[in-house]
Amino acid sequence: MPIGNCAHESGIAIPSDLSFVGFSDSPTLRWGGDGLTTIALPVRELAMTATDFLFRRASPDWTTGRPCRVTLKPSLLQRGSTAAPCRAFEPA
């Protein structure tokens, strides 16, 4: 992963000097070493919900109504790219 490579080339240790988190847990975003901490979306639930909405929309009984909001809960996959802060952040 480019950020991990840049940090390593600059002498910055991950995760003791720098922690970072990815989003979506895509295999193309996986990082070597101990792995990239990631916020993963519930892809199966997302696909099932979208399919349900499409089938409802295609139904002859569908009528326009109020917008619907669906909230899906992501999960944190904690891996080796994050660590607890070693000291309090002190602005310059």
C-alpha positions in Angstrom: 0.0 0.0 0.0 1.5 3.4 -1.0 1.0 5.1 2.4 2.7 2.1 4.2 5.6 2.2 1.7 6.0 6.0 2.0 6.0 5.8 5.8 8.6 2.9 5.7 10.9 4.8 3.3 10.7 7.9 5.5 11.6 5.9 8.7 8.1 6.1 10.1 7.1 3.0 11.9 3.6 1.6 11.5 1.7 1.5 13.8 3.9 2.9 16.6 4.6 6.3 14.8 1.6 6.3 12.5 -1.7 4.5 12.5 -4.1 4.4 9.5 -7.4 2.8 8.6 -8.8 1.7 5.3 -12.5 1.6 4.2 -14.5 -1.2 2.6 -12.0 -4.0 3.2 -11.3 -4.4 -0.5 -8.7 -7.0 -1.3 -6.9 -4.4 -3.5 -6.5 -2.2 -0.4 -4.9 -4.9 1.8 -1.6 -3.9 3.2 1.3 -6.2 3.8 2.8 -6.8 7.2 0.2 -7.4 9.9 -2.7 -6.1 7.7 -4.7 -3.0 7.3 -7.2 -2.0 9.9 -10.4 -1.5 8.0 -14.0 -0.3 8.3 -15.9 -3.1 6.5 -19.4 -2.6 5.1 -21.9 -5.4 5.4 -21.8 -6.2 1.7 -24.2 -9.1 1.8 -26.8 -7.1 3.7 -26.3 -4.1 1.4 -26.8 -6.3 -1.7 -29.9 -8.0 -0.2 -31.4 -4.6 0.8 -30.8 -3.1 -2.7 -32.3 -6.2 -4.4 -35.4 -6.0 -2.2 -35.8 -2.3 -3.1 -35.4 -3.1 -6.8 -38.0 -5.8 -6.7 -40.4 -3.6 -4.8 -39.9 -0.8 -7.4 -40.5 -3.2 -10.3 -43.7 -4.5 -8.8 -47.0 -3.4 -10.4 -48.2 -2.5 -6.9 -45.4 0.0 -6.3 -46.5 3.6 -5.7 -44.4 6.6 -5.1 -44.3 7.3 -1.4 -42.1 8.7 1.2 -38.4 8.1 0.9 -37.1 5.2 2.9 -33.9 5.3 4.9 -31.9 2.2 5.7 -29.0 2.2 8.1 -26.5 -0.6 7.8 -23.9 -1.1 10.5 -20.3 -1.3 9.4 -17.7 -3.2 11.5 -14.2 -2.4 12.5 -11.6 -5.1 11.5 -8.7 -4.3 13.7 -5.4 -5.4 12.3 -1.8 -4.3 12.4 -2.0 -0.8 10.9 -3.3 0.8 14.1 -2.2 1.0 17.7 -3.2 3.0 20.8 -1.5 6.3 21.1 1.7 6.2 23.0 1.4 9.7 24.3 -1.1 12.6 24.2 -1.0 14.7 21.1 0.6 18.1 21.7 0.1 20.7 19.0 3.2 22.6 18.0 
